[in-house]
Amino acid sequence: MMPARLDLPAARGHTVQRAVRSVLSLCLLLAGLAGWPAQAERLKDIASIQGVRDNPLIGYGLMVGLDGSGDQTMQTPFTTQSLNNMLVQLGITMPPGASMQLKNVAAVMVTATLPSFARPGQTMDITVSSMGNAKSLRGGTLLMTPLKGADGQVYALAQGNMVIGGAGASANGAKAQVNQISSGRIPAGAIVERAVESTLGDDGLLTLELNSSDFGTAQLAVEAINRDFGAAIARALDARVIQITAPARAEERVSFLSRIQNIEVTPSAAGARVVINARTGSVVMNQSVRVNDCAVAHGSLSVVINTEPVVSQPNALSGGATVAGQRSQIEINQASGALQMVHSGAALADVIKGLNALGANPQDLVSILQAMKAAGALRAELEII
């Protein structure tokens, strides 16, 4: 029997080392590029205008015309109930106690995003997702579905034929599927019926919101706006919000905002941060990360379990029974981890060189960085996502 191997984490030989070196070499290249001076960015790329936003919409509907791949009505009674309600509204009354065995109908949730400044009559894309046990929504037609906002008002009506890029088939316990077949999109599948009123600049003020809070960037943006317009029309309320005096006439605000959004600002350098994805082991550092001199010892631990069947056969006249069991052999190996010196670095490239010298895989690097942070050797904020 093949041995079962459990790594906590285990050294995986030269292949892992080459992979680690490749990843860290890429980081080293990016670190070199990070040494370049920061580039100016348009305000529209680092900030948004307060009040100019999209609004999520949601609706519940029925999809018909499925090729026998709809909901199993015994397990999804809400599909039958929804169909009965729809038939009543269309003037069709089902006999009491009638059992409806539907195979071409599926209950679905419809979601969409209402763009800012959308007007009645405009169309938008929608996403349709099965909420029952339908095998596939391929080739189905969505019946008219009202889409509501957070306030409960209907803002759009959705309807249309959906085409799915996936495909699937199953028979006798075997199943094959390509891409997703229980959800899809309908381009221009909804028509806007209600507009969201905007009072942008009606009070004589416009508000810019930075995508990330930073006092330095907010002050630089204020200086750039005032310098471009030649007047003190902008002021920073905090590290994220910038208040701007708007033109009195509404027709002038479009060109005014267009001019503001295209002003270039060089954002101030971000604080040192190391972001760790605990699920995948990914580690990303920005150019401000520094380390102090420290010594690190790291060794790998592996547990190897070999299990093989054992059969106990009694003598012919003993009256006993044959007993089958399993016998396992457990072996624990621990690789030596000599102390490695990590020298202090004045740039991200130096930090990566020091970590690369440890020869650790990405999962090990997560533990090493956490230990370095606890020891005060890592001068960066450690964020785990």
QUIFEN-V394717 format. One record per residue. N is the residue number from 1. OMEGA is omega as a letter, one per 20 degrees, with the letter a starting at -180 (* if undefined). Layout:
n: [N/N]
omega: [OMEGA/OMEGA]
This chain:
n: [1/2/3/4/5/6/7/8/9/10/11/12/13/14/15/16/17/18/19/20/21/22/23/24/25/26/27/28/29/30/31/32/33/34/35/36/37/38/39/40/41/42/43/44/45/46/47/48/49/50/51/52/53/54/55/56/57/58/59/60/61/62/63/64/65/66/67/68/69/70/71/72/73/74/75/76/77/78/79/80/81/82/83/84/85/86/87/88/89/90/91/92/93/94/95/96/97/98/99/100/101/102/103/104/105/106/107/108/109/110/111/112/113/114/115/116/117/118/119/120/121/122/123/124/125/126/127/128/129/130/131/132/133/134/135/136/137/138/139/140/141/142/143/144/145/146/147/148/149/150/151/152/153/154/155/156/157/158/159/160/161/162/163/164/165/166/167/168/169/170/171/172/173/174/175/176/177/178/179/180/181/182/183/184/185/186/187/188/189/190/191/192/193/194/195/196/197/198/199/200/201/202/203/204/205/206/207/208/209/210/211/212/213/214/215/216/217/218/219/220/221/222/223/224/225/226/227/228/229/230/231/232/233/234/235/236/237/238/239/240/241/242/243/244/245/246/247/248/249/250/251/252/253/254/255/256/257/258/259/260/261/262/263/264/265/266/267/268/269/270/271/272/273/274/275/276/277/278/279/280/281/282/283/284/285/286/287/288/289/290/291/292/293/294/295/296/297/298/299/300/301/302/303/304/305/306/307/308/309/310/311/312/313/314/315/316/317/318/319/320/321/322/323/324/325/326/327/328/329/330/331/332/333/334/335/336/337/338/339/340/341/342/343/344/345/346/347/348/349/350/351/352/353/354/355/356/357/358/359/360/361/362/363/364/365/366/367/368/369/370/371/372/373/374/375/376/377/378/379/380/381/382/383/384/385]
omega: [a/r/r/a/r/a/a/h/a/r/a/r/a/a/r/a/r/r/r/r/r/a/a/r/r/r/r/r/r/r/r/r/a/r/r/r/a/a/r/r/r/r/r/r/a/a/r/a/a/a/r/a/r/r/r/r/a/r/r/a/a/r/a/r/r/a/r/a/a/a/r/a/r/a/r/a/a/r/r/a/r/r/r/r/r/r/r/r/r/r/a/a/r/r/r/r/a/r/a/r/a/r/a/a/r/r/a/r/a/r/r/r/r/a/r/r/r/a/r/a/r/a/r/a/r/r/a/a/r/r/r/a/r/a/a/r/a/r/a/r/r/r/a/a/r/r/a/r/a/r/r/r/r/a/a/r/a/r/r/r/a/r/a/a/a/r/r/r/r/r/r/r/r/a/r/a/r/a/a/a/r/r/a/a/r/r/a/a/a/r/r/a/a/r/r/a/r/r/a/r/a/r/r/a/r/a/r/r/r/a/r/a/r/a/a/r/r/a/r/r/r/r/a/r/a/r/a/a/r/r/a/a/a/r/a/r/r/a/a/a/r/a/a/r/a/r/a/a/a/a/r/a/a/r/r/r/r/r/a/a/a/r/a/a/r/a/r/a/r/r/a/a/r/a/a/r/a/a/a/a/r/r/r/r/r/a/a/a/r/r/r/r/r/r/a/r/a/r/a/r/r/r/a/a/r/a/r/a/r/a/r/a/a/r/a/a/a/a/r/a/r/a/r/r/r/r/a/r/a/r/a/r/r/r/r/r/a/r/r/a/r/a/r/a/r/r/a/r/r/r/a/r/a/r/r/a/r/r/a/r/a/r/r/a/r/r/a/a/r/r/r/r/r/a/r/a/a/a/r/r/a/a/a/a/*]
